[in-house]
Amino acid sequence: MAGETRKPVLVTRRLPEKVLTRIAAVCDLDLWQGPGAMPRGELLQRAAGKAGLVTLLTDRIDDELLEAAGPSLRIVANYAVGYDNIDVAACSARGVLVANTPDVLTESTADMAWALMLAASRRVCEGDRFIRSAEPWIWDPGMMLGWNVHHKVLGLVGFGRIAQAVAQRATGFGMRVIYASRSAAPPETQQRLGAERLGLEELLAEADCVSLHVPLTLETRHLIGAAELLRMKPTAVLVNTSRGPVVDEAALAAALRRRQIFAAGLDVYEREPAVPEELRELPNVVLAPHLGSASVETRLAMGMLAADNLLFALAGRRPPALVNREVWS
């Protein structure tokens, strides 16, 4: 972009300094400095006239926002692998590119799924709260018993990059891996991971640990509800690191309270950042504040990929992680 006019861009949240420095070196940077998400009115106002937006899942990008931004907007670079906050069709209709940050958070999110699975299965957080309460205790053979994860059955709902990384880790635990997805993985992938494809109902009935890895669509909203939870084993653990609305939280709270399943580990929520009281008061659910990609290395890598997407588009080059490819062609 040397010799060109510096294009105005809006970044809706403070990102790692290295990312902001890179963008500011070639663009006229407008950065939201306030705490939390940018208020809707502020977002609409400050998007006006921008050539690029770097957004988060908390920013709704729809017709109203695109109208406010105006015809100068070239790209929306989402700082996330998911982009259900963006009306991609509306962007495409206006010739606005949409990009995300896949791959760079795969391994960290897989680590988080395993952290939740182990913590829920072995009641780690319950134990932590108990110790902090300073209640008197002595080791007892029946104290705070959980369930083993090793040599059990891991069920993966969805079988994309993150699910396959979770499956890879399962080999070290000697687990049988089953998965449910709209299409079968290539035979070599199934063979490498020792994974078997089943229907969702069969998977829920067989799995000791069920980990969710599907995008949020009309078809996957409340994919796991009361009927699905009833199909699971009473000793099973449910883990969600995908999108909150994939799980019916009211149904999950009821299933946990009635001990229809053993435990759950959640990193995402239906109405994030709100977490229902009925979940917060239950001892058999591990709750994390959307930490799937929350490592220093991964958040920086996400930012640098978002910056690549932004700067490539503004320079007239194809962003490396373009979502609506039809706009480019």
Secondary structure, DSSP 8 states (H G I E B T S, - for coil): -TTS--EEEEESS---HHHHHHHHTTEEEEE--SSSS--HHHHHHHHTT-SEEEE-TTS-BSHHHHHHH-TT--EEEESSS--TTB-HHHHHHTT-EEE---STTHHHHHHHHHHHHHHHHTTHHHHHHHHHTT------TTTT-----TTSEEEEES-SHHHHHHHHHHGGGT-EEEEE-SS---HHHHHHHTEEE--HHHHHHH-SEEEE-----TTTTT-B-HHHHHHS-TT-EEEE-S-GGGB-HHHHHHHHHTTSSSEEEES--TBTTB--HHHHT-TTEEE-SS-TT-SHHHHHHHHHHHHHHHHHHHTTS--TTBS-HHHH-
